[in-house]
Amino acid sequence: MAHGKFELYTDKAGEFRFRLKAGNGENIGASEGYKAKAGALNGIESVKKNAPLPERYTVFEGNGGKWYFNLKAGNHEIILSSQGYASKESAENGAASVQNNAPEAPTVELTT
C-alpha cells in the first residue's frame, strides 16, 4: 500500500505552503501560507504530531453544501484544511486518511 507524502512548495506570492497527498496522489489537505520555509516545516511537524488525535479534527458543512475538515494544533490554530467533499462521510474519511497518512509521511520539496 502506498503511503502519503507532504509536498512543500512556494506559491505565486512567494509564500511557503505544504499539502498532504494520499498514496494514490489525491490531495487530502493543505496549509496556509508561511513567510519562511522554517515556518512551513514546523507546520508539517505539527500536522504529524496532531494527526493521530481525533479530538483535533473539526468536520463541518461549508457554503454550497460541501463538507470540509480542519486539523487544529493544541493552540487551536488550524494547521491543515481539506478540500470540499460531497458528503459528511467523505469528509470524515478524509480526516481518517490524514490520521493514517500524516504521522509517517515524508516531505518532498517541489521546485518550480
C-alpha positions as CSV (number, residue, x, y, z in Angstrom):
1,M,0.0,0.0,0.0
2,A,1.4,3.4,-1.0
3,H,1.8,5.9,1.8
4,G,1.1,9.6,1.6
5,K,3.6,12.5,1.4
6,F,3.9,16.1,2.2
7,E,4.7,18.4,-0.7
8,L,6.5,21.6,0.3
9,Y,6.3,24.4,-2.4
10,T,6.4,28.1,-2.9
11,D,3.2,29.8,-4.1
12,K,2.8,32.6,-6.7
13,A,3.1,35.2,-3.9
14,G,6.4,33.7,-2.7
15,E,4.9,32.1,0.4
16,F,5.8,28.6,1.5
17,R,2.9,26.1,1.7
18,F,2.5,22.4,2.0
19,R,-0.1,19.9,1.1
20,L,-0.6,16.3,2.2
21,K,-1.2,13.8,-0.6
22,A,-2.6,10.3,-0.2
23,G,-0.7,7.3,-1.6
24,N,-3.0,7.5,-4.7
25,G,-1.9,11.1,-5.3
26,E,-5.1,12.8,-4.2
27,N,-4.8,16.0,-2.2
28,I,-6.0,15.4,1.4
29,G,-5.3,18.8,2.9
30,A,-3.3,22.0,2.5
31,S,-1.7,24.6,4.8
32,E,-2.0,28.3,4.9
33,G,0.9,30.3,3.5
34,Y,4.1,30.9,5.6
35,K,6.6,33.7,5.1
36,A,9.5,31.5,5.9
37,K,10.4,28.0,4.9
38,A,11.1,27.1,8.5
39,G,7.5,28.0,9.4
40,A,6.1,25.6,6.8
41,L,8.5,22.9,8.0
42,N,7.3,23.5,11.6
43,G,3.7,23.3,10.3
44,I,4.4,19.9,8.8
45,E,5.8,18.6,12.1
46,S,2.8,20.0,13.9
47,V,0.5,18.1,11.5
48,K,2.5,14.9,12.1
49,K,2.2,15.4,15.9
50,N,-1.5,16.2,16.0
51,A,-2.8,14.0,13.2
52,P,-3.3,10.9,15.4
53,L,-5.5,12.8,17.8
54,P,-9.2,12.6,16.8
55,E,-10.1,15.5,19.1
56,R,-8.0,17.8,16.9
57,Y,-10.4,17.4,13.9
58,T,-13.5,19.5,13.1
59,V,-15.8,18.4,10.3
60,F,-18.3,21.0,9.1
61,E,-20.6,21.9,6.3
62,G,-19.4,24.9,4.3
63,N,-21.1,27.2,1.8
64,G,-22.7,25.4,-1.2
65,G,-23.4,22.2,0.7
66,K,-19.8,20.9,0.6
67,W,-18.2,19.3,3.6
68,Y,-14.7,20.1,5.0
69,F,-12.5,19.2,7.9
70,N,-9.8,21.2,9.7
71,L,-6.9,19.8,11.8
72,K,-6.0,22.1,14.6
73,A,-2.9,22.2,16.8
74,G,-3.0,22.3,20.6
75,N,-3.3,26.1,20.5
76,H,-6.5,25.8,18.3
77,E,-4.8,27.2,15.3
78,I,-5.8,25.5,12.0
79,I,-2.7,23.7,10.6
80,L,-4.4,21.7,7.7
81,S,-7.6,22.3,5.8
82,S,-9.3,19.9,3.5
83,Q,-10.7,20.2,0.0
84,G,-14.5,20.2,-0.3
85,Y,-16.3,16.8,-0.1
86,A,-19.8,15.9,-1.3
87,S,-20.8,14.4,2.0
88,K,-20.1,14.4,5.7
89,E,-19.0,10.8,5.5
90,S,-16.5,11.6,2.8
91,A,-15.0,14.5,4.9
92,E,-14.8,12.1,7.8
93,N,-13.0,9.6,5.6
94,G,-10.6,12.4,4.5
95,A,-9.8,13.2,8.2
96,A,-9.2,9.4,8.8
97,S,-6.8,9.4,5.9
98,V,-4.8,12.3,7.5
99,Q,-4.7,10.3,10.7
100,N,-3.3,7.3,8.8
101,N,-1.0,9.0,6.3
102,A,0.4,12.1,8.0
103,P,2.4,10.7,11.0
104,E,4.9,8.8,8.8
105,A,4.7,10.8,5.6
106,P,8.0,12.0,4.1
107,T,8.4,15.6,3.0
108,V,9.2,16.3,-0.7
109,E,10.3,19.8,-1.7
110,L,8.9,20.8,-5.1
111,T,10.9,23.1,-7.3
112,T,9.2,25.5,-9.7
